[in-house]
Amino acid sequence: MNDKPVDDPNVVDGEIVDETPTAALAVPSPAPPLPDPDYSEGGVPSFDFVRDKIEGRYTTSLGAEEVAGLGTENTTEALDKQIADRDQAAKDRLAAIRRSMRGE
């Protein structure tokens, strides 16, 4: 081969690197697992953990209620009114049946 240096700007000088792993690249041994702070050693959940879980479920249910009611007439107030109207109609019908049984 030719020992003259090439004046091509695309040629990059490189060096040979030893492929043996060094101590810096060695994988450290895993640390022992820490106990879960939300539970006692006996497996009992902490008060804060239970409260956070309940609050999370409550906010999720509120969000689901809002999403379910978007774009429809089925809001909580409308459903409550439907239930109240149905209960009133049932009471009125029961009163009418009682009056008819008494002969009024």
Secondary structure by P-SEA (a helix, b strand, c coil): ccccccccccbbbbbbbbccccccccccccccccccccccccccccaaaaaaaaaaaaaaaaaaaaaaaccccccaaaaaaaaaaaaaaaaaaaaaaaaaaacc
